[in-house]
Amino acid sequence: MTSVRVLFDKMTEMYPVAAAYLSSEANIVHSPAFERAVVKVYAKSAKMLDQACHCAQNTG
């Protein structure tokens, strides 16, 4: 979801009229709190995976 948010943010830069439809608070977002929670979980999971890969590389 983070990559989608980045894509939407870039689209609103290129096409400001789309901001009302693509913002994180747009009506297409059923639950902004849920979207934020998913992004936080995904970001933490990615960080943990990066740390695990780093540890695996250093022990090998």
Protein Blocks (a to p, Z undefined) as FASTA:
>chain_A
ZZmmmmmmmmmmmmmmlmmmmmmkbmklmblmlmmmmmmmmmmmmmmmmmmmmmmmmmZZ
